[in-house]
Amino acid sequence: MPPRAIWTGTISFGLVNVPVRLYSAIQDHTLHFHYVHEKDNSRIGYEKICKEEGVPVPEDEIVRAFEYEKGEYVYMTDEDFDAAKVEGFKSIEIRDFVPYEQVDPIMFRHTYYVGADNGGEKVYALLRRAMEESGLVAIAKFVMRDRQNLGCLRVRGGILTLEQMYFADEIRNADDIRPGDVDVDDRELAMAQQLIANFEGEFQPGKYRDTYRDTLCEIIKAKREGEEVHAAKPEEREAPTDLMAALRASIAAAQGKREAPAQNGNGDLDELSKNELYERAKEADIPGRSQMSREELLDALRSAA
């Protein structure tokens, strides 16, 4: 089934208009839980209660309001919100073309695919090709869901994408949390850089999985089948008392992990983290792995080898 468009309108730059549709580029894999009445599995509902009177309020008596000053509310109607939809309503209005590297990723909030609407395929292809060859991205403004948004249009895999962005005044100033000047030992810095170099590689998105969600799915399945679930004892991490010693140990572990696969198909298990051991156990289809501690995962993998 093709994805459902969540917004239709046009991309406008100069006097050119490109009819487009927006589609969410993200699939939410979050597990959703419900509160139910344990006695009969009925869903728990929530009523809208007037805090002053303590009684439920019917839908036709509920209005949106803005607290202009303490205790002073301005009531808003749908017509009021429609009246504000002037600039950019149903249009992604391009304001500038800029180098992508100049856009700070902290400003991105959500990604949409931008597809051509019926009859707009040619002008869509023209804009995509022109942007691709320019190496630039477009900064635009548009209105969606009762608010104006800043957006970044770019070409990705032969299709236009729209990155919904925060406005500059929405990004908090980090001055209050920025660390002050701290002297860094040259030897420690050199070892930290060596540690980073040992982890250096190409970005492979498929390499990373939500192991917490995977474990929850296994626990849900186990409980559904009547199995008991026991929490593994949490690992205790000791704060390093000697920074140089911690850096040396980390470098040795990282180097061992890189060299291990060439020596042994299973690698050096002792150097793997609990998450990495869990992934190995999943590949080996070891039962009960979601409830195992790191040591138990090590024993199970060695036994299965």
C-alpha positions in Angstrom: 0.0 0.0 0.0 1.5 3.4 -1.0 2.1 5.9 1.9 -0.6 8.4 2.6 0.3 12.1 2.0 0.0 14.2 5.1 0.2 17.6 3.3 -0.4 18.8 -0.2 0.7 22.2 -1.7 3.4 23.7 -3.8 7.1 24.5 -3.7 7.5 28.0 -4.9 10.8 29.7 -6.0 10.6 32.9 -8.0 7.5 32.5 -10.3 7.9 28.7 -10.5 5.5 26.5 -8.6 6.0 22.7 -8.1 2.9 20.8 -7.0 4.0 18.4 -4.3 2.8 16.0 -1.6 4.6 15.5 1.8 5.0 12.0 3.2 6.6 11.1 6.6 10.0 9.7 6.1 10.1 8.0 9.5 8.4 4.8 10.6 7.8 4.7 14.4 8.8 1.4 15.8 8.2 2.4 19.4 6.2 -0.2 21.4 3.0 1.3 22.6 1.5 0.2 25.9 -1.9 0.8 27.4 -3.2 1.1 30.9 -6.0 -1.5 31.4 -8.2 -2.7 34.3 -6.5 -5.9 35.4 -9.8 -7.5 36.4 -11.4 -7.4 32.9 -8.8 -6.0 30.5 -10.9 -2.8 29.9 -9.0 0.3 28.7 -8.6 3.0 31.3 -10.3 6.2 30.0 -9.5 9.8 30.9 -12.2 12.5 31.4 -11.7 16.2 30.8 -12.4 17.6 34.3 -12.9 21.3 35.2 -10.4 21.9 37.9 -12.5 24.6 39.5 -15.8 22.6 39.7 -14.4 19.0 39.7 -16.9 17.8 37.1 -16.5 16.5 33.6 -16.8 19.2 30.8 -18.6 18.5 27.5 -16.7 19.0 24.3 -18.8 21.9 23.1 -17.8 23.9 26.2 -14.1 23.5 25.7 -12.3 26.3 23.9 -8.6 27.1 23.2 -7.3 30.0 25.0 -4.0 31.9 25.4 -3.0 33.1 28.9 -2.0 36.7 28.0 -1.4 37.6 31.7 -1.8 35.6 34.9 -5.5 34.7 35.0 -6.3 36.6 31.8 -7.3 34.4 28.9 -7.9 35.3 25.2 -10.3 32.8 23.6 -9.3 31.6 20.1 -11.6 30.2 17.4 -10.7 28.2 14.2 -11.3 31.4 12.2 -8.6 33.1 14.3 -6.1 30.5 13.3 -7.2 30.6 9.7 -6.7 34.3 9.7 -3.1 33.9 10.6 -2.5 31.5 7.6 -1.3 34.2 5.2 2.4 33.7 4.5 3.3 30.3 3.2 -0.1 28.7 3.6 -0.2 25.6 1.4 3.2 26.6 -0.1 6.8 25.7 0.7 8.3 29.1 -0.2 12.0 29.0 -0.9 13.9 32.0 0.5 17.5 31.1 -0.1 19.9 28.4 -1.5 22.8 27.7 0.8 25.7 25.1 1.3 24.3 22.2 3.3 27.4 22.2 5.6 26.4 25.6 6.8 23.2 24.3 8.4 23.7 23.1 12.0 22.0 19.7 12.5 20.7 20.8 15.9 18.1 22.8 13.9 16.5 19.7 12.3 13.4 18.3 14.0 11.6 15.9 11.5 12.1 14.6 8.0 9.5 14.4 5.2 9.7 12.9 1.7 8.5 15.4 -1.0 6.9 13.7 -3.9 5.5 15.2 -7.1 1.8 15.7 -7.3 -0.2 14.8 -10.3 0.9 16.9 -13.3 3.9 18.3 -11.5 6.4 15.6 -12.5 8.4 17.6 -15.0 8.9 20.8 -13.0 9.6 18.6 -9.9 12.4 16.8 -11.9 13.7 20.1 -13.1 14.0 21.5 -9.5 15.6 18.3 -8.2 18.2 18.2 -11.1 19.0 21.9 -10.7 19.5 21.5 -6.9 21.5 18.3 -7.3 24.0 19.9 -9.8 24.3 23.1 -7.7 25.2 21.2 -4.6 23.1 23.6 -2.6 20.0 23.1 -0.3 17.0 25.4 -0.2 15.8 27.1 3.0 12.1 27.6 2.9 9.1 28.6 5.1 5.8 26.8 5.2 2.6 26.4 7.3 1.5 23.0 8.6 -0.7 22.1 11.6 -1.4 25.6 12.7 2.1 26.8 12.8 4.7 28.3 10.5 7.8 26.2 10.0 11.3 26.7 8.7 12.5 23.9 6.4 15.5 22.7 4.5 14.9 21.1 1.1 17.6 18.8 -0.2 18.1 15.9 -2.6 18.5 12.5 -1.2 18.6 9.3 -3.2 16.9 10.9 -6.2 14.1 12.5 -4.3 13.5 15.8 -2.6 13.3 15.7 1.2 12.1 18.4 3.6 13.8 18.8 6.9 11.4 20.6 9.3 13.6 22.9 11.3 13.6 24.9 14.5 13.8 28.7 14.2 17.1 30.2 15.5 15.3 31.7 18.6 14.1 28.2 19.5 17.6 26.9 20.0 18.7 27.4 23.7 21.8 29.2 24.5 24.5 26.8 25.8 26.6 29.4 27.6 25.4 28.3 31.0 26.3 24.7 30.5 29.5 25.1 28.4 32.5 23.9 30.5 35.0 26.4 31.5 38.7 26.4 30.7 40.3 23.2 31.9 44.0 22.2 31.4 44.4 19.0 29.4 47.5 17.0 29.7 49.3 16.5 26.3 49.8 12.8 27.0 46.2 12.2 27.9 45.1 14.1 24.8 47.3 12.0 22.5 45.9 8.8 24.0 42.3 10.1 23.7 43.0 10.8 20.0 44.5 7.4 19.6 41.4 5.8 21.2 39.2 7.8 18.7 41.3 6.6 15.8 40.7 3.0 16.9 37.0 3.5 16.6 37.2 5.4 13.3 35.3 3.9 10.3 32.5 4.5 7.8 29.0 5.3 9.0 26.8 2.2 8.4 23.2 3.0 9.6 22.1 -0.6 9.5 24.7 -1.5 12.0 22.8 0.0 14.9 19.6 -1.5 16.3 17.3 -0.7 19.1 18.3 -3.5 21.4 16.1 -2.3 24.2 13.1 -2.7 22.0 14.2 -6.1 20.8 14.6 -7.2 24.5 11.2 -5.9 25.4 9.7 -7.8 22.4 11.3 -11.0 23.7 10.1 -10.4 27.2 6.5 -9.8 25.9 6.7 -13.0 23.9 8.0 -15.0 26.9 5.4 -13.7 29.3 2.7 -14.4 26.7 3.9 -18.0 26.6 3.7 -18.2 30.4 7.4 -18.0 31.2 8.7 -16.1 34.2 10.9 -13.1 33.6 13.7 -12.1 36.1 15.7 -8.9 35.8 19.4 -9.4 35.3 21.6 -7.9 38.0 22.7 -4.4 36.8 26.3 -4.0 36.0 28.3 -1.7 38.3 30.7 0.7 36.7 33.5 2.0 38.7 34.7 5.5 38.1 38.3 5.5 36.9 40.7 6.7 39.5 43.6 6.9 37.0 42.7 8.5 33.7 45.9 7.4 32.0 45.3 3.8 33.1 41.7 4.0 31.8 42.8 5.3 28.5 45.4 2.6 28.1 42.9 -0.1 28.9 40.4 1.3 26.5 42.9 1.5 23.7 44.0 -2.1 24.3 40.3 -3.3 24.3 39.5 -1.4 21.1 42.6 -2.8 19.4 41.8 -6.3 20.5 38.2 -6.0 19.3 39.4 -5.0 15.8 42.0 -7.7 15.6 39.9 -10.5 17.1 37.6 -11.2 14.0 40.6 -12.1 11.9 41.9 -14.6 14.5 38.5 -16.2 15.4 35.1 -16.2 13.8 33.5 -15.4 17.2 36.1 -12.7 18.1 37.4 -12.2 21.6 34.2 -12.4 23.6 35.9 -11.0 26.7 36.4 -7.6 25.0 32.7 -7.2 23.9 30.1 -5.1 25.7 26.9 -6.6 27.0 25.0 -5.2 24.0 27.5 -6.7 21.6 27.3 -10.1 23.4 23.5 -9.9 23.2 23.7 -9.4 19.4 26.0 -12.5 19.2 23.5 -14.4 21.3 20.6 -13.3 19.1 22.5 -14.5 16.0 23.1 -17.9 17.7 19.4 -18.0 18.8 20.3 -18.6 22.5 17.1 -19.0 24.5 16.5 -16.6 27.5 19.2 -14.2 26.3 17.1 -11.1 27.1 17.3 -12.0 30.8 21.0 -12.8 31.0 23.7 -10.8 32.7 27.0 -10.1 30.8 28.7 -13.1 32.4 25.8 -15.4 31.6 25.9 -14.3 28.0 29.6 -15.1 27.9 29.1 -18.6 29.2 26.2 -19.3 26.9 28.1 -18.1 23.8 31.2 -20.2 24.8 29.0 -23.3 25.3 27.3 -22.7 21.9 30.7 -22.3 20.1 
